[in-house]
Amino acid sequence: ASFLPGADVTVAERIDTLGMHEIDLSGGAVLEKGCVYIVPLMESVALGKRVTGMANPKSSSGRLDVFTRLIADGAIEFDRLRPAYKGPLYAEISPRAFSIVVRQGTSLNQLRLRRGNPSTSDTAMRRLHEEIPLVDAPPGDENIAHGIAVTVDLEGAGADALIGYKARPHASLIDVDKVAHYDPAEFWEPLHAGRHGVLILNPGDFYILASKESVTVPPDHAAEMRAYDILVGEFRVHYAGFFDPGFGYAESGGKGSRAVLEVRSHEVPFVLEDGQVVGRLVYERLTEVPDKVYGTSIGSSYQRQALALAKQFKRPV
């Protein structure tokens, strides 16, 4: 079962109480869909007094519907590290659509460190958007309110165009360390544009869709898409909320990159319409420009992406 240790309690103490059996990951092991696993990570941290941490699944984990959250000793919420935290880290891993194979050294989530409160105000985002368009909305049409709006593309390139994928309910194992290995047809049902530009999300199904807008993250900023907003509907968008510095940036080979959306409906069917707002990107200024930014020069998997499955699947020829 999923859990949080709570104040003054270690994760190891909770595992002693709630754990059922141990799995050896050194030679590889299967994590079955629908189950919850707690895995000690190889890394630990020692944060400064003004430094906090925030974690998310990596892009490929989100696109495989592998729900991954960070847990720390004494934590009262997932994916957050409090200032001055010093100690071990754990991942809660719950495959939702496919059973997966992992091993020691497999990376499923990522950690971003913050000093102070670097979030950018709407006013600052408007100024940044005037300097470097963050989305390719027509001038004056950008929707900036607690972040810049991202909308879903259910029309694609025209009649019967490919607009997304839905995970097949029964599929083989996926080894998450393999790249361009699996045939998408064995795992995904393609979705094509209909006449009315709508898609009904079925509860329990997992969808890969794309944004209408191309997205740009300047090298001196990072961005996060809010995973869920009750104001936009009864569904969740984007497990992997981090957008790295340089994503979609023209000078790092990313012009035209779109946000790929990992979508699940909750308790009831939900009608999603073309152009509907599905999330908001919030930008944060970095303390300095990194030596390496996201882009084709360092082999980033999703630069210049349109609608794209996880890197484990073969790309269309």
C-alpha positions in Angstrom: 0.0 0.0 0.0 1.0 3.6 -0.5 2.0 5.5 2.6 3.8 8.6 4.0 6.0 8.0 7.0 4.8 11.1 8.9 6.7 13.5 11.1 9.6 11.9 13.2 9.1 8.5 11.5 11.5 6.9 9.0 10.5 5.2 5.8 12.4 2.1 7.0 10.2 1.9 10.1 7.0 2.1 8.0 8.4 -0.6 5.7 9.0 -2.9 8.7 5.3 -2.4 9.7 3.6 -2.5 6.2 6.0 -4.3 3.9 5.0 -7.7 2.6 8.1 -9.2 0.9 11.5 -8.0 -0.5 12.5 -8.1 -4.2 16.2 -8.2 -5.4 16.7 -5.7 -8.2 20.4 -6.4 -8.8 19.8 -8.7 -11.7 16.5 -7.2 -12.9 13.0 -7.8 -11.6 9.4 -7.4 -12.8 7.2 -4.7 -11.2 3.6 -5.7 -11.9 0.9 -3.2 -12.9 -1.5 -2.4 -10.2 1.0 -3.0 -7.4 2.9 -0.6 -5.2 6.6 -0.9 -4.5 8.9 1.1 -2.2 12.5 1.2 -3.4 15.5 2.7 -1.6 17.3 4.9 -4.0 21.1 4.8 -4.6 21.3 8.6 -3.9 21.0 10.5 -0.6 21.0 14.2 0.0 22.2 16.8 2.5 20.3 20.1 1.8 21.2 23.6 3.0 18.9 25.6 5.2 17.3 27.5 2.3 17.3 24.7 -0.2 14.2 22.5 -0.9 13.6 19.7 -3.3 10.8 18.7 -5.6 10.7 15.5 -7.5 8.7 14.2 -10.6 8.7 11.1 -12.7 11.1 11.3 -15.7 9.4 11.9 -19.1 9.7 8.3 -20.1 8.3 7.0 -16.8 5.2 9.3 -17.3 4.7 8.2 -20.9 4.7 4.5 -19.7 2.1 5.4 -17.0 4.5 4.4 -14.2 3.3 6.4 -11.2 6.5 7.3 -9.3 6.8 9.5 -6.2 9.6 10.4 -3.9 9.5 9.7 -0.2 11.9 10.9 2.5 12.2 10.2 6.3 9.7 12.3 8.3 7.8 13.3 5.1 4.2 14.5 5.4 3.8 14.9 1.6 5.1 13.2 -1.5 7.8 14.6 -3.9 8.9 17.3 -1.5 12.2 17.6 0.5 12.1 20.1 3.4 14.9 22.6 4.0 18.0 21.2 5.6 16.9 17.6 5.0 19.7 15.1 5.3 19.1 11.4 4.8 18.1 8.6 2.4 15.6 8.8 -0.4 13.0 6.3 -1.5 10.7 5.9 -4.6 7.2 4.7 -4.5 6.7 3.0 -7.9 3.3 1.8 -9.1 3.0 0.8 -12.8 -0.5 1.6 -14.0 -0.8 0.6 -17.7 2.1 -2.0 -18.2 4.1 -4.3 -16.1 7.8 -3.2 -16.3 11.3 -4.6 -15.8 13.7 -2.5 -13.7 17.1 -3.2 -12.2 19.7 -1.6 -10.0 20.7 1.7 -11.6 17.4 2.2 -13.5 16.3 5.9 -13.3 12.6 6.6 -13.0 12.3 10.0 -11.3 14.3 13.2 -11.0 14.9 15.9 -8.4 15.0 19.6 -8.8 16.6 21.7 -6.1 15.3 25.2 -5.2 16.9 28.0 -3.2 14.3 30.4 -1.9 11.2 30.9 -4.0 12.2 31.1 -7.7 8.6 31.0 -9.2 8.0 33.6 -11.8 5.0 36.0 -11.5 2.5 36.4 -14.3 3.9 39.8 -15.0 7.4 38.5 -15.3 6.1 35.6 -17.6 4.4 38.2 -19.8 7.7 40.1 -20.1 9.6 36.9 -20.8 6.9 35.9 -23.4 7.4 39.2 -25.2 11.1 38.6 -25.4 11.1 34.9 -26.2 7.7 33.5 -27.1 7.0 30.7 -24.6 4.2 29.3 -26.7 3.3 30.0 -30.3 -0.1 31.5 -29.7 -0.8 34.6 -31.8 0.3 37.9 -30.1 -2.3 38.9 -27.5 -4.0 35.5 -27.5 -1.7 33.9 -24.9 -3.5 33.0 -21.7 -1.3 33.8 -18.7 -2.9 33.4 -15.2 -1.0 31.5 -12.6 1.0 30.1 -15.5 0.7 30.1 -19.3 -2.1 28.0 -20.7 -1.5 24.8 -22.7 -4.3 23.4 -24.9 -4.9 19.9 -26.4 -4.7 19.2 -30.1 -7.6 16.8 -31.2 -7.6 17.9 -34.9 -4.0 17.1 -35.9 -3.0 17.7 -39.5 -6.6 17.2 -40.8 -9.3 14.6 -41.3 -8.5 11.2 -39.8 -5.1 12.5 -38.6 -3.3 10.7 -35.8 -3.9 12.7 -32.6 -2.9 10.3 -29.9 -2.7 6.8 -28.4 -4.6 4.8 -25.8 -2.8 2.1 -23.9 -4.0 -1.5 -24.7 -5.3 -3.2 -21.5 -3.3 -6.4 -22.1 0.3 -6.2 -23.3 3.7 -7.7 -22.7 6.4 -6.5 -20.2 8.4 -3.4 -21.0 12.1 -3.3 -20.0 12.5 0.4 -19.2 16.2 0.4 -20.0 15.7 -0.6 -23.7 15.5 2.1 -26.3 13.6 2.0 -29.6 13.0 -1.7 -29.0 9.2 -2.3 -28.9 6.6 -2.2 -31.6 4.0 0.5 -30.6 1.2 -1.5 -32.2 1.6 -4.2 -29.5 1.0 -1.7 -26.7 -1.0 1.2 -28.0 -4.2 1.8 -29.9 -3.9 4.8 -32.3 -6.5 7.6 -32.0 -7.5 9.6 -35.1 -9.2 12.9 -35.4 -13.0 12.8 -35.6 -15.3 15.3 -37.3 -16.2 17.1 -34.1 -12.8 17.5 -32.5 -13.8 15.7 -29.3 -12.4 12.7 -27.4 -14.3 10.9 -24.6 -11.9 9.9 -21.8 -12.9 6.6 -20.2 -12.1 6.1 -16.5 -9.1 3.8 -16.0 -7.7 4.3 -19.5 -4.4 6.0 -20.2 -3.9 8.4 -23.2 -1.0 10.0 -24.9 -1.9 13.3 -26.5 -0.1 16.5 -27.6 -0.5 20.2 -27.2 -1.6 22.5 -29.9 1.1 25.0 -29.0 4.8 24.5 -29.4 6.6 25.3 -26.1 9.9 27.0 -25.5 11.9 27.0 -22.3 14.9 29.5 -22.4 18.3 28.2 -21.2 18.1 30.4 -18.1 14.7 29.1 -17.0 13.0 25.8 -16.2 9.3 25.1 -16.4 6.8 22.9 -14.7 3.3 21.8 -15.9 0.9 21.6 -13.0 -0.2 17.9 -12.9 -3.8 18.5 -12.0 -6.2 21.5 -11.9 -9.7 20.9 -10.7 -10.8 24.0 -12.6 -10.1 22.3 -16.0 -11.9 19.0 -15.6 -12.1 15.7 -13.9 -8.8 14.3 -15.3 -5.1 14.4 -14.7 -2.5 15.7 -17.2 1.2 15.2 -17.2 2.8 13.0 -14.5 6.3 14.3 -15.6 5.9 18.0 -15.0 9.5 19.2 -15.5 10.5 21.0 -18.7 14.3 21.3 -18.8 16.2 24.5 -19.8 16.5 24.6 -23.6 13.4 22.4 -24.3 11.9 23.7 -27.5 14.6 26.4 -27.8 15.5 27.1 -31.4 19.2 27.6 -30.8 19.4 24.1 -29.2 17.6 22.4 -32.1 14.2 22.4 -30.5 12.0 24.8 -32.5 8.5 23.4 -32.8 8.6 21.1 -29.8 5.2 20.4 -28.4 4.2 19.2 -24.9 3.2 15.6 -24.9 0.3 15.1 -22.5 -0.1 12.0 -20.3 -3.8 11.9 -19.5 -6.1 9.9 -17.3 -9.7 10.5 -16.5 -10.8 9.9 -12.9 -14.2 8.7 -11.6 -16.4 9.5 -14.6 -16.1 9.7 -18.4 -15.0 13.2 -19.5 -15.5 14.9 -22.9 -12.3 16.6 -24.0 -12.6 19.1 -26.8 -10.0 20.4 -29.3 -8.3 23.5 -28.0 -9.4 23.0 -24.4 -7.0 24.2 -21.7 -5.5 21.1 -20.0 -2.7 22.6 -17.9 -0.5 25.6 -17.2 3.2 26.0 -17.4 4.9 27.9 -14.6 8.4 29.2 -15.4 11.3 29.6 -12.9 14.5 31.5 -13.4 17.7 29.5 -12.7 20.5 30.6 -10.5 22.7 30.5 -13.6 22.7 29.1 -17.1 23.7 25.4 -17.1 26.8 24.2 -18.9 24.6 21.8 -20.9 21.0 22.5 -21.9 18.3 20.2 -23.3 18.8 19.6 -27.0 20.0 17.5 -29.9 23.6 18.2 -29.1 23.5 16.0 -25.9 21.1 13.4 -27.4 17.9 14.5 -25.6 15.2 12.1 -26.5 12.3 14.5 -26.9 13.7 17.6 -28.5 11.7 18.7 -31.6 9.0 16.3 -30.6 5.4 16.4 -31.8 3.2 13.4 -30.7 5.8 10.9 -29.4 5.6 7.8 -27.3 8.3 6.9 -24.7 11.8 6.3 -25.9 11.4 2.5 -25.4 9.2 2.3 -28.5 10.4 2.3 -32.1 9.8 5.6 -34.0 7.7 5.7 -37.2 9.9 5.4 -40.3 
